[in-house]
Amino acid sequence: MKHLIPGQRPDNDAGYLEMMTAVIFMGGLSRQVVMSKWDGFLAAFEQFDVDSVADFTDVDVERLSQDTRIVRYKAKIRAVVDNAGQMQQIAAEHGSFGTWLRQMVDEEGVDRTAKEMAGRFKYMSEESSRRHLYAVGEDIGEVDDKIRRKYGPGDR
């Protein structure tokens, strides 16, 4: 990963988008499959620059759905673009996505934050939102070994 180490809080919104993308694509696939293509994801998604990805068009989504450097799942690719747009809107209101996320967790708790994220972001259920929170360093309570190995820090 470029912008963060799983289990650590990102320094910027690109890190949050990068981790959200990893969580989305690891849904149904092993960490190894997704991470083996991660350099391709970084290039294809402009290093996860939120503004750049939010500006992707349907032509870009179609192009990426044919790009062998990444996992070519068109609906998930579209979700990353749409989610970047959501992050952009949140950042406009709160200064950054990271600021909003930390404020939500602090004021509303993990469960409410996961529910809010599931309502705002595509391919992010409450459970995958909790995995994202864990992966970006939020304390979500007890985590089983499977989740820890897939979404947390440790051997790469």
C-alpha positions in Angstrom: 0.0 0.0 0.0 1.3 3.4 -0.8 -0.4 5.8 1.6 -0.6 3.6 4.7 0.1 0.5 6.6 -3.1 -1.5 7.4 -4.1 -0.8 11.0 -2.6 2.7 11.0 -4.5 6.0 10.5 -3.9 7.5 7.1 -2.2 10.9 6.8 -4.6 12.0 4.0 -7.8 11.2 2.2 -6.0 9.3 -0.5 -5.0 6.8 2.2 -8.7 6.4 3.2 -9.7 5.9 -0.4 -6.9 3.5 -1.0 -7.9 1.4 2.0 -11.6 1.6 1.1 -10.7 0.3 -2.3 -8.7 -2.6 -0.8 -11.7 -3.5 1.4 -14.1 -3.4 -1.5 -11.9 -5.6 -3.8 -10.9 -8.0 -1.0 -14.6 -8.8 -0.6 -14.9 -12.2 -2.1 -11.2 -12.5 -2.9 -8.1 -13.3 -0.9 -5.8 -10.5 0.2 -3.0 -12.1 -1.8 -4.9 -11.8 -5.1 -5.7 -8.2 -4.6 -2.3 -7.2 -3.2 -0.5 -8.9 -6.1 -2.1 -6.3 -8.3 -1.8 -3.4 -6.0 0.8 -1.5 -8.0 -1.6 -1.7 -10.9 -4.4 -0.3 -8.7 -2.2 2.6 -7.7 -1.4 3.5 -11.3 -5.0 3.0 -12.5 -6.5 5.0 -9.8 -4.1 8.0 -9.9 -2.4 7.0 -6.5 -6.0 7.3 -5.1 -6.0 11.1 -5.3 -9.7 11.7 -4.4 -10.3 14.6 -6.7 -8.7 12.8 -9.7 -10.7 9.6 -9.1 -14.0 11.5 -8.5 -13.5 13.1 -12.0 -13.3 9.7 -13.7 -16.0 9.3 -16.4 -17.9 6.3 -17.8 -15.1 6.1 -20.4 -12.5 5.7 -17.7 -14.6 3.0 -15.9 -14.9 1.1 -19.2 -11.1 1.5 -19.8 -10.3 0.2 -16.3 -12.7 -2.7 -16.6 -10.3 -3.9 -19.4 -7.1 -3.1 -17.6 -5.3 -6.4 -16.7 -3.2 -4.6 -14.0 -6.2 -4.6 -11.7 -9.1 -6.9 -10.7 -11.5 -6.1 -13.6 -14.8 -6.0 -11.7 -16.7 -3.1 -13.4 -19.3 -2.5 -10.6 -16.5 -2.3 -8.0 -14.5 0.0 -10.2 -17.6 2.2 -10.6 -18.0 2.1 -6.8 -14.5 3.4 -6.2 -15.2 6.4 -8.5 -18.6 7.1 -6.9 -17.1 6.7 -3.4 -14.4 9.2 -4.3 -17.2 11.6 -5.1 -18.8 11.0 -1.7 -15.4 11.6 0.0 -15.1 14.8 -2.0 -18.5 16.0 -0.7 -17.7 15.1 2.9 -14.3 16.8 2.7 -16.0 20.0 1.3 -18.3 20.0 4.4 -15.8 18.9 7.1 -12.3 19.8 5.8 -11.4 16.2 5.0 -12.9 12.8 5.0 -10.5 11.7 7.8 -11.7 14.6 10.0 -15.3 13.6 9.4 -14.6 9.9 10.1 -12.8 10.5 13.3 -15.5 12.9 14.5 -18.2 10.3 13.7 -16.4 7.5 15.5 -15.7 9.8 18.5 -19.2 11.2 18.7 -21.4 8.5 17.4 -19.4 5.3 17.9 -18.3 2.5 15.6 -21.7 1.0 15.0 -23.4 4.3 14.0 -20.4 5.2 11.8 -20.5 1.9 10.0 -24.2 2.3 9.4 -23.7 5.8 8.1 -20.8 4.7 5.8 -23.0 1.8 4.5 -25.6 4.3 3.5 -23.2 6.6 1.8 -20.7 4.4 0.0 -21.2 1.8 -2.6 -20.0 -1.8 -2.0 -19.6 -0.9 1.7 -22.0 -2.8 3.9 -22.0 -2.2 7.6 -19.7 -5.1 8.0 -17.3 -4.0 5.3 -17.4 -0.5 6.8 -16.4 -1.9 10.2 -13.5 -3.7 8.3 -12.5 -0.4 6.8 -12.6 1.3 10.2 -10.3 -1.4 11.6 -8.0 -1.2 8.6 -7.6 2.6 9.1 -6.7 2.2 12.7 -10.0 2.8 14.5 -10.7 0.7 17.6 -13.8 -1.4 16.7 -13.6 -3.8 19.6 -12.9 -7.4 19.4 -11.6 -8.6 16.0 -11.3 -12.3 15.0 -8.1 -13.7 13.5 -9.5 -14.0 10.0 -10.3 -10.2 9.9 -7.0 -9.4 11.6 -5.0 -11.3 9.0 -7.0 -9.9 6.0 -7.4 -6.3 7.0 -5.0 -5.5 9.7 -1.2 -5.0 10.2 1.1 -7.9 10.0 3.3 -9.8 7.5 2.7 -8.8 3.9 
